[in-house]
Amino acid sequence: MANELFSIQPEGYSTEEVDRYIDMLQEEYRNAIAWGEEMEAKLQEVENSLKENGMYFTLQPDNKDEVVASVFMQLTETVNQTKAAAQEKAEQIIASANEKSRGIVRQAMENSVQIRTENNMIMDNLKSIKNMIEVVLEKGIQ
């Protein structure tokens, strides 16, 4: 394998090629360490987020399947509870809106009845005035 990576010089493998290969391996190692630290930080963020929502667990190599299943169940329960709370709130909002709309319609009907009553009274008054004017005009013509 080494023969395929490095050219052979009279004194052995090319020192420059070996050094470049070692530098590349060191860079890959640093990248792997950084990636591992990044994943560790993300896992810590998830753990903190779950703890904030009342879900506690300790992830160990021998319990990861159980923890994942438990977290999934807890998340599903949280989602279902949130969905139920949202549904209840929506129903309360709809009930309140329906009650308000019934109140508005009831008030509009009461106002309509009042306006009709007032209109009828005005019409009756106008008829009375008309009749009085007719009587005065008849007496005045004679």
MARKOLKE-531085 format. One record per residue (C-alpha): y, z, x. Coordinates in pm, whole numbers, always signed. Each point is the difference from the previous one (the first is absolute). Last residue first. Layout:
N
@c2=Y, c3=Z, c1=X
...
***
This chain:
142
@c2=+7626, c3=+328, c1=-11638
@c2=-13, c3=-119, c1=+361
@c2=+69, c3=+344, c1=+149
@c2=-272, c3=+164, c1=-198
@c2=-253, c3=-261, c1=+116
@c2=+125, c3=+25, c1=+359
@c2=-29, c3=+377, c1=+0
@c2=-354, c3=-16, c1=-140
@c2=-99, c3=-265, c1=+252
@c2=+146, c3=+208, c1=+283
@c2=-194, c3=+306, c1=-119
@c2=-322, c3=-201, c1=-16
@c2=+59, c3=-134, c1=+352
@c2=+71, c3=+352, c1=+126
@c2=-321, c3=+125, c1=-159
@c2=-194, c3=-291, c1=+147
@c2=+153, c3=+71, c1=+342
@c2=-97, c3=+368, c1=-30
@c2=-359, c3=-98, c1=-90
@c2=-9, c3=-238, c1=+298
@c2=+131, c3=+273, c1=+228
@c2=-261, c3=+245, c1=-130
@c2=-273, c3=-260, c1=+44
@c2=+117, c3=-63, c1=+358
@c2=-1, c3=+375, c1=+72
@c2=-354, c3=+27, c1=-131
@c2=-107, c3=-308, c1=+194
@c2=+159, c3=+139, c1=+319
@c2=-177, c3=+334, c1=-50
@c2=-335, c3=-171, c1=-58
@c2=+50, c3=-213, c1=+314
@c2=+97, c3=+305, c1=+204
@c2=-316, c3=+178, c1=-115
@c2=-204, c3=-307, c1=+89
@c2=+162, c3=-21, c1=+343
@c2=-66, c3=+371, c1=+58
@c2=-368, c3=-43, c1=-91
@c2=-26, c3=-308, c1=+226
@c2=+157, c3=+193, c1=+290
@c2=-225, c3=+299, c1=-61
@c2=-308, c3=-224, c1=-15
@c2=+113, c3=-158, c1=+328
@c2=+38, c3=+343, c1=+158
@c2=-347, c3=+105, c1=-114
@c2=-152, c3=-323, c1=+128
@c2=+177, c3=+39, c1=+335
@c2=-127, c3=+358, c1=+30
@c2=-355, c3=-107, c1=-84
@c2=+22, c3=-286, c1=+252
@c2=+132, c3=+231, c1=+272
@c2=-270, c3=+257, c1=-73
@c2=-268, c3=-272, c1=+10
@c2=+135, c3=-123, c1=+332
@c2=-7, c3=+356, c1=+139
@c2=-361, c3=+40, c1=-113
@c2=-96, c3=-333, c1=+158
@c2=+178, c3=+96, c1=+325
@c2=-183, c3=+334, c1=+6
@c2=-332, c3=-175, c1=-63
@c2=+69, c3=-253, c1=+277
@c2=+97, c3=+277, c1=+241
@c2=-316, c3=+191, c1=-86
@c2=-211, c3=-314, c1=+44
@c2=+165, c3=-80, c1=+333
@c2=-52, c3=+358, c1=+119
@c2=-365, c3=-9, c1=-108
@c2=-51, c3=-332, c1=+180
@c2=+170, c3=+142, c1=+308
@c2=-225, c3=+304, c1=-11
@c2=-312, c3=-216, c1=-41
@c2=+108, c3=-229, c1=+284
@c2=+80, c3=+300, c1=+220
@c2=-344, c3=+146, c1=-72
@c2=-178, c3=-329, c1=+72
@c2=+198, c3=-46, c1=+322
@c2=-68, c3=+361, c1=+99
@c2=-373, c3=-34, c1=-71
@c2=-20, c3=-322, c1=+202
@c2=+202, c3=+155, c1=+286
@c2=-215, c3=+312, c1=+21
@c2=-185, c3=-39, c1=+333
@c2=+293, c3=-141, c1=+199
@c2=+231, c3=+274, c1=-130
@c2=+286, c3=-34, c1=-246
@c2=+125, c3=+330, c1=-133
@c2=+101, c3=-1, c1=-365
@c2=+273, c3=+116, c1=-235
@c2=+139, c3=-173, c1=-308
@c2=+291, c3=+176, c1=-172
@c2=+237, c3=-297, c1=-12
@c2=+191, c3=+115, c1=+308
@c2=-341, c3=+42, c1=+164
@c2=-77, c3=-367, c1=-71
@c2=+326, c3=-108, c1=+160
@c2=-65, c3=+221, c1=+301
@c2=-354, c3=-142, c1=+41
@c2=+131, c3=-355, c1=-36
@c2=+271, c3=+64, c1=+259
@c2=-257, c3=+160, c1=+234
@c2=-221, c3=-309, c1=-38
@c2=+300, c3=-216, c1=+87
@c2=+68, c3=+212, c1=+309
@c2=-366, c3=-26, c1=+110
@c2=+12, c3=-376, c1=-55
@c2=+311, c3=-22, c1=+218
@c2=-162, c3=+217, c1=+267
@c2=-307, c3=-225, c1=-2
@c2=+220, c3=-310, c1=+21
@c2=+189, c3=+152, c1=+295
@c2=-328, c3=+86, c1=+176
@c2=-135, c3=-351, c1=-64
@c2=+324, c3=-155, c1=+127
@c2=-14, c3=+216, c1=+314
@c2=-365, c3=-108, c1=+56
@c2=+90, c3=-365, c1=-58
@c2=+282, c3=+35, c1=+255
@c2=-236, c3=+164, c1=+250
@c2=-255, c3=-278, c1=-52
@c2=+271, c3=-263, c1=+57
@c2=+118, c3=+175, c1=+316
@c2=-362, c3=+15, c1=+121
@c2=-37, c3=-373, c1=-66
@c2=+325, c3=-76, c1=+182
@c2=-115, c3=+213, c1=+296
@c2=-340, c3=-175, c1=+6
@c2=+170, c3=-341, c1=-9
@c2=+239, c3=+96, c1=+282
@c2=-281, c3=+148, c1=+210
@c2=-202, c3=-322, c1=-25
@c2=-367, c3=+99, c1=+24
@c2=-161, c3=+10, c1=+343
@c2=+135, c3=-64, c1=+360
@c2=-82, c3=-372, c1=-10
@c2=+152, c3=-16, c1=-348
@c2=-194, c3=+11, c1=-326
@c2=+190, c3=-79, c1=-315
@c2=+6, c3=+274, c1=-257
@c2=-100, c3=+18, c1=-362
@c2=-322, c3=-206, c1=+1
@c2=-133, c3=+164, c1=+317
@c2=+70, c3=+340, c1=-156
@c2=-244, c3=-88, c1=-276
***
